[in-house]
């Protein structure tokens, strides 16, 4: 067997990681029938989802189960929103349920979840794109149904909290097939008006009643709108696509109006505090300026301005005289500097001439000394050559003498030679190699 052997836990862990990373198997919608439902004391729900052919184990943790308005029972036909994974301890494929609805809710819930997932992946819910709401808006746009309770809630809340704001209102359908397009047109129309924030509100209702606010085109119009939009659609438990894409979501129409308007009583209190602070600062500044004015009035130049002018004239005359003197002194210094420059130039030229003459004389003396020394040294070298010639061994050889040597060097005594030694005899015109046959001491 050439393949590597792996442990069961390793294989299960590998399969789990592959399934967890597969986007197609995460946040999916699955329909089927519930069986073996168990509500554990921990709050977790355990059950099996089956159809005519297959079945899957499911778990819904207490954090998700506690938010569900529907408690399932065996035999119910349901639609689950779940993530697919493997329970490692048993190696069993399992659905981790995050949402559950009766299948009778119909295709609307499925369409809602699919559209929400699509828009989320495309970035339409990005928090960084949302616009900030103005703190004190004076021009507020309202898009809602005509003569509806939501409209009355907004108007009454506005009158109670922030009556100085001007309300720009466009009435549209808020239910039915034509509602989404009318709301889109109203938002585009609001962009051409001088409004600072837009309220999009509607009262509560079923998922079918609120379906116009789950329109994809409406979500994109809200996303691209240049004016911040606050939504208050339905009751607190109702959530639509426009709530995710708007710049701010309120649980109700009244809440939407409260989010965009300050409380006039609080504003009055803040203004009163600001007014008191301004008065305090103004009084303090006034007292400081009065004290400064008193100091100015006590100055001599204020009571006798002519004296100040005369003193300033005297100062101007003094400065003018000083300027004239300084100008004359500057001219004198300039003339002195020019004379010094001329003197320096002349002296430098004289010194350069003297140095040049000294160099020429030194050069002549140096050449004469070199010639004399060379002649003397040449004569001395000739004498040494004659003396060396006189004592040269070569001249001695020419007179009939020879030089005898062995392997140890020049032989000067017969005691250095033995019978049969090889010796060299150097004559004036060559060398003789010979063997000693006989010795004859003196």
Buried (B, 14 or more C-beta within 10 A) or exposed (E): EEEEEEEEEEEBBEBBEEBEEEEEBBBBBBEBBBBEBEBEEEEBBBBBBBEEEEEBBBBBBEEBBEEBEEEBEEEBEBBBBBBBBBBEEEBEBBBBBBBBBEBEBEEBBBEBBEBBBEBBEEEBBEEEEBBEBBEEBEBBBBBBBEEBEBBBBBBEBBEBBBEEBEBBBBBBBBBEEEBBBBBBBBBEEBBEEEBBBBBBBBBBBEBEBBBBBBBBEBBBBBBEBEBBBBBBBBEEEBBBBBBBBBBBBBBBBBBBBBBBBBEBEEBEEEEEEEEEEEEEEEEEEEEEEEEEEEEEEEEEEEEEEEEBEEEEEEEEEEEEEEEEEEEEEEEEEEEEEEEEEEEEEEEEEEEEEEEEEEEEEEEEEEEEEEEEEEEEEEEEEEEEEEEEEEEEEEEEBEEEEEBBBBEEEEBEEEEBBEEEBEBBBBEBEEEEEEEBEEEEEE
